[in-house]
Amino acid sequence: SDLQKTADITKQQQQNILWAQKLRKALSEHRVQPFYQAIVSNKTGKTTKVEALVRLIDEDNSVVSPFFFLDAAKKSHQYEKLTHTVLMQSIKAIAHNNMTVSINFTVENTQNTKTLTLLKDLVTVHNCGDRVIIELTESEGIENYQQATNFINNIKQLGCKVAIDDFGTGYSNFMHIVSLNADILKIDGSIIQAILTDSNAEMIVKTIVNFAKQLGMETVAEFVDSQQILAKVTEIGVDYSQGYYLGKPEPKVAV
């Protein structure tokens, strides 16, 4: 009913206010940090890259996923600060080892000059542009391709690479990917999880791998959570795997 809908919206708004307050306090007390998930080479079995995933450490020390506070961050204008916190910590974490770090950017991030300037400063100071990957989510529907292309050209001048996240679902468009000049395609986890039981899913992954190889792009399988899935994506020729079978997000970069 309409009453129920109104009640649900009000509840959501209250939750957002609560999380906005929690987030403000956590940011000021340095309790927002990246956790790092291994991205493993299917050829060598070695971890050469990690993805930085934001976490909020609550006052009782429990670890909170962004599912709870990301929306609140955007609505309460704390999103920029959240991104900057993750950028600073994750680039520092790989500055003095050989690891590469993958950092998620939304469309808002790509249009934010302060964020771009900070990224430039950090990779210049630590001299590690070639070990930073910026992940853009394709499912968000990058409406303004000119703007996205400008952003990508800017960060490529720093030596950074660009990954397209969640590829293969929603609006994934092969033409767009070519025009974005991406380096890495991360194949959506829902397709990877269906790969053993659904021949269409397998065909989609094979197509993405062929497409990527012809354009000199690398591929990453997301949500690899069993030995069987790992074996399958390796057999198909996916370059890297990421998922709970290979490692959960951890507070430190294991070198």
N, C-alpha and C positions, 0 to 999 in steps of 0.2 A: 504493500500500500504506500501511498504518498507519505503518510505519517512515519512509516517504517524507514522510508528513504531519507526523510529529514532527520530522523533519529540517528541513522547510520552516518550521515554527513557530519552532524554535530559531534558524534563520537570521534570521527576521523579528525575533525578540527581540534578537538580537545587533545587527542593523541599527538597531533603535530605541535601544538603549543608546548606540551609536556616535553617532547623530544627536542624541540628548539631550545628550551631552557637547559635540558640535560647536556645538549651539544655545546652550548655557549660555555657552560661550566667546565666541561671536559676539555674543550680547546684551550681555555685559559689555564687549566691545570696540567696540560700536556698529556692528556689521557686519550688522545686520538693518534693512532699509529697504523702504519701499514703492516699487514701480515704478508708473507711471501709464499707463493705456491710454485712448486717446481714445474718447469717445462722441459721435458726429457727428450733427447734425441733418439729417434727410433732406430737409427743406424748404430749408434755407439752405446746406448743405454745411459749416457752421462747427462747430468743436469748442467746445461750451459746458460739457461735463462730462468728467470723467475717473474711471476706476475705479482705486482704490488696490489693488495686488496685492503681497502680501508676498514679499520675496526675501531670501535669505541670501547674503551675499558671502563666499565661502570664502577660506581663507588664501592661495590661489594666485590670488585675484581673480576666480575663475569665479563666475557667477551661478547660484544653486541655487533651483529652484522649490519651493513648499511641499509638492508631492507627496512629497518625500523626508523632510521634517521635521515635518509637521503632526501626524501620529499620535504621533510621539515627544514633541512638545510637550505634547500632552494627557496622555499616560501619565506624563510626568515633572513634571507640575504647573508647566509653564512657559507654558501657553497664555494665562493672564491677562497675563503680562508681555509676551508676543508681541503680543497685541491692543493693549495700552496703548502699546507702541512705535509701532505702525502708526497708532493714533489721533493721538498727539501729533505725529508727523511729517507726516501727511497733512493734518491741519487747519491746521498751521502753513504748509504749502506753498500753501494756497489763501487764507490769511487776508488777504493784501494784493493779490489780483487778483480778477477777476470770475468765476473758474472755480468750478464746483460739483464736489465730490468725493463719490464713492460708495464706502462702506466695508462690507466683508462682516462680518456677525455670524452666529454660530451660535446655536443654542438656548441653549448654555451662557452665551454672552455676554449674552443678554437677561435671564438670571437672576442676573447678577453685579452686586451693588450698587456695588462699587468701580468697575467699568467704566462703569456708568451715571453715577455721580458725576463721573468723569473727563470723560466726554462733555459733561455739563452745564457743568463748569468751563471746558473748552476753548472751547465755542461761545459762552459768556458773555464770557469774556476777549477773544476775537477777534471777537465780535459777528457770527458768520457762520452761525447756525443754519439760516437759509433757504438756505444753499448746501452743506448736508450731507445726503446720502442714506444711509440704513442699508439694506443689502441683506440680506434673510433668505432662506435657501435652503428652498424649499418641499419639495424632495425629501427633506429630512431628516425630514419628517413632524412638523410642529409638533403634538405630542400635546396639550399643555396650552394650549388656545386662550385660556382666561381669562388665563393668565400672559402669553402673547404679546400679547393685546389691551392689558393693563395697560402692558406695555413700550412698545407703539406709542403709546398715549395720552400716556405720559410724554415720549417724544421729540418728539411732535408739538407739545407745549406749548413746546418749545424752538425750534419753527419748522422742525425737520428733516422730511424726507420719508422714506417707506418704499417700498422696491422689493422685489418678490418675484422671486427669481432662479430660473432653470431652469424657468420656467412652461410647462406643456403636457406634461410627462412624469410618469411615476410616479403620485403620489397627487393631482396637481393637481385641486383641487375648486373649482368656481366659487362655491359657497356659502361656503366657507371664506374665499375672497379677499374677498367682500363683507363678511363679518363682521370680517375683519382691517383693513378700511378702508385698504388700501394705495393709494399714489399712482401707482406705476409697475409695469408687468409686463415682466419681461425674458424674452423668448421663447427657450426652450431651443435651443441651438446645433444639436443633432442634427435638429430639425425644420427649422430654417432651412437647413441644408446639404442637406436632401432636397427643398427647395421647387421646384427646377427640374424634377425628374424624377418626383416623386411627387405625384399630384393630391390625395391625402389630406392630405399635409403642407401643401399650399397651402390646402386647406379649413380645416384647424386654425388656421392663421395668420389667415385671414380672420375666422374665428369669434372668436378672441382679440381681434383689432383692433376688431370690432364691439362686443363685450362691454365692452372697455376704454373705447371712445368713449362708450357709453351711461352709464358710471359716472364719466366725466370723468377717466379714468386715462390716463397716457401709456404707450406701448409702446416697447420697445427690442429690436431683432433682434441676437442674439449670433452669433458665428462667421461674420460676413459676410466672406468671403475672396475674393470676385471681383466684378468690375463687374456681371456678369449677376445675381448674387444681390442686390446693392445695388439694381439697377434694379427687380427683382421686388418686393422688400419695400417700396420707395418707391411703386411702382404700387398695391400692396395698401393702403397707407396707414399703415404702421408709422412712428412718429414719429422714432426714432433708430436708428442702426446702430453696431455695435462689432465689430471683428474685424481680422485681419491685413492685409486689403486696405486698411483705413483707418488702420492704425497699430499697431505692436507696443508692448508695455509698455516705457516709457522711464524712466530714473532721475530725470528732472526733468519738472515740469509745463511744457509749452511754451505760453507765453501769446501 
